[in-house]
Amino acid sequence: MSATATLMTAEELLRLPRGQFRYELIDGELKQMSPAGHNHGRIAMRLSAPLATYVGEKGLGEVYAAETGYKLKSNPDTVRAPDLSFIEQSRVDEVGEAKGYWPGAPDLAVEVLSPSDIVSEVEQKVGEWLDAGCKLVWVVSQKMRTVTIYRSRNDIQILTEKDSLSGGTVVPGFSYPIANLFALRSKEQ
């Protein structure tokens, strides 16, 4: 960052006009991102729908769609937006209706990798989620057809299409076959 750069705040980010790009704020610097591709959106929705249904039926909390912002740090501000997120009910009750971005990290953050994602940037983002108090991060790789589970920086597990994704203690009882994320459906099904 140059010494003359003007840092943006979370409040200024919130006022940006919506358009062809999505944005995140990293240490006060605006990061522009392209809209997600077709496969990215399909995979995110295949996980979002069953997770939201399960969480709603069990009264566990709230599931949030892509582009929901979380203010992870202040002065300079960092606002990140996962592809899918969950906040447990006790925290929803405590904060109530958040004005602007949610203050802090979700309990679960899900990142669906895009072909343009850079590994070091994804690792940085996962670290930021965990450092801000996120209890569970799932990183879905379309290319590798895997889901990497982060419970901490040292507790990492890679699951394949033979495995099922588990909500563990964060979303108790939730399970979803990883193969369903990547399967192409035909008209006959």
Buried (B, 14 or more C-beta within 10 A) or exposed (E): EEEEEEBBBBEBBBEEEEEEEBBBBBEBBBBEBEEBBEBBBBBBBBBBEBBBEBBEEBEBBBBBBBBBBBBBBEEBBBBBBBBBBBBBEEBBEEEEEBEEBBBBBBBBBBBBBBEEBEEEEBEEBBEBBBEBEBBBBBBBBBEEEBBBBBBEEEEEEEBEBEBEBBBBEBBEEBEBEBEBBBEEEEEEE
